[in-house]
């Protein structure tokens, strides 16, 4: 079972915050997302996911959509293998 979570983008902040939502359906997750939007004054965008599936993108009407972050190079990434 996948969990619902949202990625919170703040203006001018290169780091994103993740908020896990207590929801069992898309409708309940969208309601929970509205509560997150009320608590995070000044958010730029909220991206709601269920696992890897994007459900909703909520934009702060006063700020618009966040600029996408540049891709990070994978040169120094090491992948572990399960034993």
Secondary structure as UniProt FT lines:
FT   STRAND          4..10
FT   TURN            11..12
FT   STRAND          17..21
FT   HELIX           26..39
FT   TURN            41..42
FT   STRAND          43..50
FT   TURN            51..52
FT   STRAND          53..60
FT   TURN            61..63
FT   TURN            75..76
//
